[in-house]
C-alpha cells in the first residue's frame, strides 16, 4: 500500500478534504495525518478532520499517523474507531503511538509519562481497544488503563488494522507481538537502522506490514538525511532501495510550496515503478 500524508493545517487556504480527494483520484491507497493538537499554529484536530475527509471520499482509506495514546482514553478510542470505520465503509487504519511531545502533554495538564510508561500505555491501549471490539463485559486491569465489564456495540463490521509507530527495543518487541503494521519515519529511523528494527519485529514470527513514512521532494536537491529529494529518477531509485529492505508499503509526505503538485509527480512518475517492485 502507498499512502499520502496530508496536513492538519487550518491556515486560510488549507484544504485537507481537497488534498484527500486528489490523492484518491491519483490512485493512492490511503491518506494519513499526524496528531499534534497543542501549538500556536492553526491546526485541525486529527480525528475530526479524518472523519470529514472520509465523508468526502469513497475509496481511499484514512489513517491516524499516529494517534497519541495519552490524549484519549483507549476505551473511547475503541468506540470512536468503530464508528468511523463503519461510517466510512471499513476504511480506517488505526495508527497508535506512546506519545511524542512531552511539552504537549504538560501543556494540556496530562502529566508526562516516562518512556517506560509510554510503551506500557500503548500496549495496554491495544489490549483495551481489541478487547472491546471483540468481547462484551470486558474487564481489563493494567498499570495505566483499566475497564470494568465494559461493552461497546456494535462491534466492528470488519477488522480494523492497528499500526504502531515505535522505535525503542521494548516498543519494537511489543509491535512484533501485537501490531498489524509498523510505521517508522525515515527522519527517526534511517534505512540501515530501520532494517535492523524491522528484523527485530519480524523475529516474533508474525506477519506485520512494514510501512516507511518518508518525506520527499521531486525536482529539488537533497536537503538532509530525513528527506528523499532529487529528480523523479533519483527519488525512484532511493525509494526502490527501501522496497529492497522490505518496506513494500510507504506513506509519503510532500515537501515544498505545492504539496498537491508533488503528489501528482509522485503518482505519475514514481509509484508505477514502486508498485511493480513491491508486488
C-alpha positions as CSV (number, residue, x, y, z in Angstrom):
1,X,0.0,0.0,0.0
2,X,1.1,3.5,-0.7
3,X,-0.3,6.5,1.1
4,X,-0.1,10.2,1.2
5,X,0.3,12.3,4.3
6,X,-2.0,15.3,4.4
7,X,-1.5,18.3,6.6
8,X,-3.7,19.2,9.6
9,X,-3.0,22.9,9.0
10,X,-6.0,25.2,9.4
11,X,-4.5,28.3,8.0
12,X,-6.5,30.2,5.3
13,X,-6.3,28.2,2.1
14,X,-5.6,24.8,3.6
15,X,-7.8,22.2,2.1
16,X,-7.3,18.7,3.6
17,X,-10.5,17.4,2.0
18,X,-9.4,18.6,-1.4
19,X,-6.0,17.0,-0.8
20,X,-7.6,13.7,0.1
21,X,-9.9,13.8,-3.0
22,X,-6.9,14.5,-5.2
23,X,-5.0,11.6,-3.6
24,X,-7.9,9.3,-4.2
25,X,-8.1,10.4,-7.9
26,X,-4.3,9.9,-8.2
27,X,-4.6,6.3,-7.0
28,X,-3.1,6.4,-3.6
29,X,-4.3,3.7,-1.2
30,X,-4.7,5.8,1.9
31,X,-4.2,9.2,3.4
32,X,-2.8,9.9,6.8
33,X,-2.3,12.8,9.2
34,X,-0.4,13.3,12.4
35,X,-1.8,14.0,15.9
36,X,-0.4,17.2,17.5
37,X,-3.4,19.1,19.0
38,X,-1.3,21.6,21.0
39,X,0.5,24.5,19.5
40,X,0.3,28.1,18.3
41,X,-0.1,27.3,14.6
42,X,-3.7,26.9,13.5
43,X,-4.4,23.1,13.1
44,X,-7.4,20.8,12.9
45,X,-8.0,18.1,15.5
46,X,-6.9,14.9,13.8
47,X,-9.9,12.6,14.4
48,X,-12.5,15.2,13.5
49,X,-10.6,16.1,10.3
50,X,-10.3,12.5,9.2
51,X,-14.0,12.0,9.7
52,X,-14.6,15.0,7.4
53,X,-12.2,13.5,4.9
54,X,-13.8,10.1,5.0
55,X,-17.2,11.6,4.4
56,X,-15.9,13.4,1.3
57,X,-14.2,10.4,-0.3
58,X,-15.4,7.0,-1.4
59,X,-12.5,4.6,-1.8
60,X,-9.3,5.8,-0.2
61,X,-8.5,4.6,3.4
62,X,-7.8,7.0,6.2
63,X,-5.1,6.5,8.8
64,X,-4.0,8.1,12.0
65,X,-0.2,8.6,11.8
66,X,-0.2,8.1,14.8
67,X,-2.7,8.8,17.5
68,X,-1.0,9.8,20.7
69,X,-2.4,7.3,23.3
70,X,-2.2,9.7,26.3
71,X,-4.6,12.2,24.7
72,X,-7.7,10.0,24.7
73,X,-8.9,7.1,26.9
74,X,-8.4,3.9,24.9
75,X,-11.9,2.7,25.6
76,X,-13.2,5.8,24.0
77,X,-10.8,5.4,21.1
78,X,-12.3,1.9,20.6
79,X,-15.7,3.4,20.2
80,X,-14.6,6.3,18.0
81,X,-12.7,3.9,15.7
82,X,-15.6,1.5,15.3
83,X,-17.9,4.4,14.4
84,X,-15.5,5.9,11.8
85,X,-14.7,2.5,10.4
86,X,-18.4,1.7,10.0
87,X,-19.5,5.1,8.6
88,X,-16.6,5.1,6.1
89,X,-17.4,1.6,4.8
90,X,-14.5,-0.1,6.5
91,X,-11.7,2.3,5.6
92,X,-10.0,3.1,8.9
93,X,-6.4,2.3,9.7
94,X,-5.8,3.0,13.4
95,X,-2.2,4.1,14.0
96,X,-1.2,4.4,17.6
97,X,1.9,5.7,19.4
98,X,3.0,6.1,23.0
99,X,3.2,9.8,22.7
100,X,6.0,12.1,21.2
101,X,5.9,15.5,22.7
102,X,6.2,15.9,26.5
103,X,5.7,19.6,26.1
104,X,2.2,19.0,24.7
105,X,1.2,16.6,27.5
106,X,2.5,19.1,30.1
107,X,0.6,22.0,28.4
108,X,-2.6,20.0,28.4
109,X,-2.2,19.0,32.1
110,X,-2.0,15.3,31.2
111,X,1.2,14.7,33.2
112,X,4.4,13.5,31.5
113,X,4.7,9.7,31.3
114,X,8.2,8.2,31.4
115,X,9.4,6.3,28.3
116,X,8.5,3.0,30.0
117,X,5.1,4.3,30.9
118,X,4.5,5.4,27.3
119,X,5.3,1.9,26.0
120,X,3.2,0.3,28.7
121,X,0.3,2.7,28.0
122,X,0.5,1.9,24.2
123,X,0.5,-1.8,24.8
124,X,-2.4,-1.6,27.3
125,X,-4.4,0.6,24.9
126,X,-4.1,-2.1,22.2
127,X,-5.4,-4.7,24.6
128,X,-8.3,-2.5,25.7
129,X,-9.3,-1.5,22.2
130,X,-9.2,-5.0,20.8
131,X,-10.9,-6.4,23.8
132,X,-13.8,-4.0,23.5
133,X,-14.0,-4.7,19.7
134,X,-14.3,-8.5,20.4
135,X,-16.0,-9.0,23.8
136,X,-18.9,-7.9,25.9
137,X,-18.5,-7.2,29.7
138,X,-14.8,-6.7,29.0
139,X,-12.7,-6.3,32.1
140,X,-9.0,-5.3,31.9
141,X,-6.6,-4.3,34.7
142,X,-3.4,-2.6,33.6
143,X,-0.9,-0.2,35.2
144,X,-2.1,2.7,33.0
145,X,-5.7,1.8,31.9
146,X,-8.5,-0.4,33.0
147,X,-12.1,-1.4,32.2
148,X,-14.8,-2.9,34.3
149,X,-17.3,-5.1,32.5
150,X,-17.3,-2.6,29.6
151,X,-19.3,-3.2,26.4
152,X,-19.5,-1.3,23.1
153,X,-21.9,-2.1,20.4
154,X,-21.9,-2.6,17.5
155,X,-18.7,-4.5,17.1
156,X,-16.5,-3.6,14.0
157,X,-18.0,-4.8,10.8
158,X,-14.6,-5.8,9.5
159,X,-11.1,-6.0,11.1
160,X,-9.6,-2.6,11.9
161,X,-5.8,-2.7,11.3
162,X,-3.7,-1.3,14.2
163,X,-0.3,0.2,13.1
164,X,2.2,1.2,15.7
165,X,4.8,4.0,15.4
166,X,7.7,2.6,17.5
167,X,11.5,2.8,17.8
168,X,12.9,1.6,21.1
169,X,13.6,-2.1,21.9
170,X,10.6,-2.7,24.2
171,X,8.3,-0.9,21.8
172,X,9.6,-2.9,18.9
173,X,9.1,-6.2,20.7
174,X,5.5,-5.1,21.5
175,X,5.0,-4.3,17.9
176,X,6.1,-7.7,16.8
177,X,3.7,-9.3,19.3
178,X,0.6,-7.2,18.8
179,X,0.6,-5.0,15.7
180,X,-0.9,-5.4,12.2
181,X,1.6,-2.8,10.9
182,X,4.7,-0.8,11.8
183,X,5.1,2.8,10.6
184,X,8.5,4.3,11.5
185,X,9.7,7.6,10.0
186,X,12.8,8.0,7.9
187,X,13.8,11.0,9.9
188,X,13.9,9.0,13.1
189,X,15.0,5.6,11.7
190,X,17.4,5.8,8.7
191,X,17.4,2.8,6.4
192,X,20.2,0.8,7.9
193,X,18.8,1.2,11.4
194,X,15.2,0.6,10.1
195,X,16.2,-2.7,8.6
196,X,17.6,-4.0,11.9
197,X,14.5,-2.7,13.7
198,X,12.3,-4.5,11.1
199,X,14.1,-7.8,11.6
200,X,13.5,-7.5,15.4
201,X,9.8,-7.0,14.8
202,X,9.5,-9.9,12.4
203,X,11.5,-12.2,14.7
204,X,8.3,-12.6,16.6
205,X,7.1,-14.8,13.8
206,X,4.0,-12.8,12.9
207,X,3.0,-11.0,9.6
208,X,3.4,-7.3,10.3
209,X,3.1,-4.8,7.4
210,X,6.1,-2.5,7.4
211,X,5.2,1.0,6.2
212,X,8.1,3.5,5.8
213,X,7.0,7.1,6.5
214,X,9.0,9.2,4.0
215,X,9.2,12.9,3.4
216,X,10.0,13.7,-0.3
217,X,10.5,16.4,-2.8
218,X,10.8,15.8,-6.5
219,X,12.7,18.4,-8.6
220,X,14.9,19.7,-5.7
221,X,18.3,18.8,-4.4
222,X,18.6,16.7,-1.3
223,X,18.0,18.6,1.9
224,X,19.2,16.2,4.5
225,X,19.1,12.5,5.5
226,X,15.5,12.8,6.6
227,X,14.2,13.8,3.1
228,X,14.2,11.9,-0.2
229,X,14.8,14.5,-2.9
230,X,16.1,14.9,-6.4
231,X,14.8,14.2,-9.9
232,X,12.0,11.8,-10.3
233,X,14.5,9.1,-11.4
234,X,16.7,9.8,-8.3
235,X,13.7,9.6,-6.0
236,X,12.5,6.4,-7.6
237,X,15.9,4.8,-7.1
238,X,16.1,5.8,-3.5
239,X,12.6,4.6,-2.7
240,X,13.3,1.3,-4.6
241,X,16.1,0.7,-2.2
242,X,13.6,0.9,0.7
243,X,11.5,-1.7,-1.0
244,X,14.5,-3.9,-1.2
245,X,14.9,-3.5,2.5
246,X,11.4,-5.0,3.0
247,X,9.3,-1.8,3.1
248,X,6.8,-2.8,0.5
249,X,4.3,-0.2,1.8
250,X,5.1,3.5,2.3
251,X,3.5,6.8,3.4
252,X,4.7,9.8,1.6
253,X,4.7,13.4,3.0
254,X,5.3,16.0,0.3
255,X,7.7,18.9,1.0
256,X,7.6,22.2,-0.8
257,X,5.3,25.1,-1.6
258,X,2.9,23.0,-3.7
259,X,2.2,19.6,-2.0
260,X,-0.5,18.6,-4.4
261,X,1.8,19.1,-7.4
262,X,4.4,17.0,-5.6
263,X,1.8,14.2,-5.0
264,X,0.9,14.3,-8.7
265,X,4.5,13.9,-9.8
266,X,5.0,11.0,-7.3
267,X,1.8,9.3,-8.5
268,X,2.7,9.7,-12.2
269,X,6.5,9.2,-12.3
270,X,7.4,7.1,-9.3
271,X,4.5,5.0,-7.9
272,X,4.1,2.7,-11.0
273,X,7.7,1.5,-10.6
274,X,7.3,1.0,-6.8
275,X,4.1,-0.9,-7.3
276,X,5.8,-3.3,-9.7
277,X,8.8,-3.8,-7.3
278,X,6.5,-4.3,-4.3
279,X,4.1,-6.8,-6.0
